Amino acid sequence: MGKRLEGKVALITGGTSGIGAGTVERLAAEGAKVIFTGSNAAAAEKVCAATGAQFIRHDVCDAEAWNALMAQILEKHGRLDIAFANAGTESGDSNIEDITIEGWNNVIGVNQTGAMLTVQHAMRAMARNPQGPTGSIIVNSSMNAHRAMGNFVAYSVSKAAVIALVKAAAVHAGNSKYQIRVNAILPGVVETALISNLIEKSEDPAATRSAYESLSPMGRMAKVEEIAGLVAWLSSDEAKFSSGSEFTMDGASTAGMNGV
Amino acid sequence: MTDLGSQRLKDRVALVSGGLRGIGLACVERFLAEGADVVLTDLDAPGSTLAEETVGRLGQAASYVQANVTKAEDWDRARNLVAERHGILHILVNNAGTDLTGPVESLTDEAWRRIMSINVDGVFMGTRAFAPMMAESGKDVKGGASIINVSSIMGLVGMSEVSAYNASKGAVRLFTKGIAIEFAEKKMPIRANSLHPGFVVTPLLKEGFQRWVDSGVAEKAQDLVDMVSAKTPMGRLADPTELASAAFFLASEDSSYMTGAELVVDGGWTAQ
């Protein structure tokens, strides 16, 4: 089988850390030319050095900047085969009683509107690919789409919303006779640097770690490379009849009754 | 980084029920191409032309055992053969299945029990027969052993005159979640996931379409293919290899954190 993504061009938003950075590494290892975006240039440099991928500083919420970003990618590569709408935040989030409108708008802006803009611009580019309208778009949702967190109302809402976004985009692609697939991934808790920091900074790190781990009957968190493996599979022709679907990778966290 | 070349199932042993045809055969072929040893089971006699030709073509790494998935003694025989020949099992695809259509008030007790027996009892008995062996074999594999239960999009959504098949495939979906949680909580290194194909060009589908033609639902089978294609956002039916690539993902280390989940391969059917 060899490198499944040889010759393909991939765009990953929020690629400077966590699942995004892990996916940059995995798609590049499978032969893709990877362009990733984000805001942390210092972190991006390390990812570029490790993977040979290209970094473009870009804010997913900036609708105007999307045109320039896509123009830059298409001018250099002439095509887009894979897009991973990964950028996300929980900054400003809270429970329903306490969340401010600024906090709400920030989370919904990045997670929901940012994902919409990613899917929109990716589909427009893929529809004009030289070999015809083909490609694979993957949106990073979360198991929290189905199991909400009381203290993260905007995050939970945004992650549920992007599943409907994926389905609507997949059906539109079908109506338009595109061979462009759009799917959502729903990871469980992933041991990213963000989560590790939260654990370290908590009052009782051991108890916090244990609480995260026990969300899965497997008794552990996911590793970044495990989620990247799912994205790689969906990116490849191995998944060429899957579209409009949800791909849960959560160690059975949502397979049973919550809290049992 | 994982070896991303071929042979990603080298030194693994797989069993595929209903392995002589359709999605099962495609899984067998894919697992063999990835370096696994594969035991396939089906209803055909070992000396039958299909069984002999298929196993002959597949080569040394493949072996065949006749087994009816509804019979516990047949599962025992399959397990004994796997134990003797390999001593281990990493991948189990509970694929054997049948279909049944018709108005609910016309379904006979026998027809209902037959489909539930094949589609549901078969998955349960296969899991029961091999879980202890797989719990041992899974210790040596990243992510553990993998059980892949073939459900259907008809295990996710209902359809007129498909109620018995809906019920059987829905049962497979939730049986899979139950065992996934059970194995994980007991630290048995076995993952379990359900696979949900849409309409796939298989002998079972062709037979089903022919029955609809015979009963006057459609003039010819191609009309049904065209109708299903038109209702699928991707505009076509699936090839069995497109399900085998999903089964391969579930069998491989790449899905090491995936258990109790559903892999849908339906060209967008259930998104609309």
Chai-1 contact restraints between the chains, C-beta under 6 A:
chainA,res_idxA,chainB,res_idxB,connection_type,confidence,min_distance_angstrom,max_distance_angstrom,comment,restraint_id
A,M1,B,S6,contact,1.0,0.0,6.0,A-B,restraint_1
A,G2,B,G5,contact,1.0,0.0,6.0,A-B,restraint_2
A,A29,B,M1,contact,1.0,0.0,6.0,A-B,restraint_3
A,E30,B,L4,contact,1.0,0.0,6.0,A-B,restraint_4
A,K167,B,A271,contact,1.0,0.0,6.0,A-B,restraint_5
A,A170,B,G268,contact,1.0,0.0,6.0,A-B,restraint_6
A,A170,B,A271,contact,1.0,0.0,6.0,A-B,restraint_7
A,V171,B,P233,contact,1.0,0.0,6.0,A-B,restraint_8
A,V171,B,A271,contact,1.0,0.0,6.0,A-B,restraint_9
A,V171,B,Q272,contact,1.0,0.0,6.0,A-B,restraint_10
A,G174,B,P233,contact,1.0,0.0,6.0,A-B,restraint_11
A,G174,B,M234,contact,1.0,0.0,6.0,A-B,restraint_12
A,G174,B,G268,contact,1.0,0.0,6.0,A-B,restraint_13
A,P217,B,I181,contact,1.0,0.0,6.0,A-B,restraint_14
A,P217,B,A184,contact,1.0,0.0,6.0,A-B,restraint_15
A,P217,B,E185,contact,1.0,0.0,6.0,A-B,restraint_16
A,M218,B,A184,contact,1.0,0.0,6.0,A-B,restraint_17
A,A222,B,Y257,contact,1.0,0.0,6.0,A-B,restraint_18
A,E226,B,S256,contact,1.0,0.0,6.0,A-B,restraint_19
A,E226,B,Y257,contact,1.0,0.0,6.0,A-B,restraint_20
A,G229,B,D254,contact,1.0,0.0,6.0,A-B,restraint_21
A,W233,B,F249,contact,1.0,0.0,6.0,A-B,restraint_22
A,E238,B,S245,contact,1.0,0.0,6.0,A-B,restraint_23
A,F241,B,A238,contact,1.0,0.0,6.0,A-B,restraint_24
A,F241,B,E242,contact,1.0,0.0,6.0,A-B,restraint_25
A,F241,B,V265,contact,1.0,0.0,6.0,A-B,restraint_26
A,F241,B,G267,contact,1.0,0.0,6.0,A-B,restraint_27
A,S242,B,V265,contact,1.0,0.0,6.0,A-B,restraint_28
A,S243,B,G268,contact,1.0,0.0,6.0,A-B,restraint_29
A,G244,B,G268,contact,1.0,0.0,6.0,A-B,restraint_30
A,G244,B,A271,contact,1.0,0.0,6.0,A-B,restraint_31
A,S245,B,V264,contact,1.0,0.0,6.0,A-B,restraint_32
A,T248,B,A261,contact,1.0,0.0,6.0,A-B,restraint_33
A,M249,B,Y257,contact,1.0,0.0,6.0,A-B,restraint_34
A,M249,B,M258,contact,1.0,0.0,6.0,A-B,restraint_35
A,G251,B,Y257,contact,1.0,0.0,6.0,A-B,restraint_36
A,A252,B,A180,contact,1.0,0.0,6.0,A-B,restraint_37
A,A252,B,I181,contact,1.0,0.0,6.0,A-B,restraint_38
A,A252,B,A184,contact,1.0,0.0,6.0,A-B,restraint_39
A,A252,B,T259,contact,1.0,0.0,6.0,A-B,restraint_40
A,A252,B,G260,contact,1.0,0.0,6.0,A-B,restraint_41
A,A255,B,K177,contact,1.0,0.0,6.0,A-B,restraint_42
A,A255,B,A180,contact,1.0,0.0,6.0,A-B,restraint_43
A,A255,B,I181,contact,1.0,0.0,6.0,A-B,restraint_44
A,A255,B,G260,contact,1.0,0.0,6.0,A-B,restraint_45
A,G256,B,I181,contact,1.0,0.0,6.0,A-B,restraint_46
